[in-house]
Amino acid sequence: MVVDTCAFLDGIDFSASLDTVDPKYYNKNKVGRATALRIVLNRTTGQVEQRKLFTRATEFPMIHPEYTGRRHSVGFSAGADIDHPDYWTPPQVIVVGE
């Protein structure tokens, strides 16, 4: 089984708000950065693998209800305008995953 999702691998910063976050926040803090993941579960062996689909910070994607549970080849999500493992920004672009 394959699941494409987003996860906060480095945790969530519950203290972040519009009053406390400035541009420097995104360059020094990975906490609160959602990352697109592919999780693969081998239902025979029970082995689970996960890998990042890309290094760009992303928001949680949504699948059109008509396609939920069906095979699909493209997904869309909001994401940071830079694709970098350390630096990130708030969502500013549409990310297409194939």
Order of alpha helices (4+ residues) and beta strands (2+ residues): beta-alpha-beta-beta-beta-beta
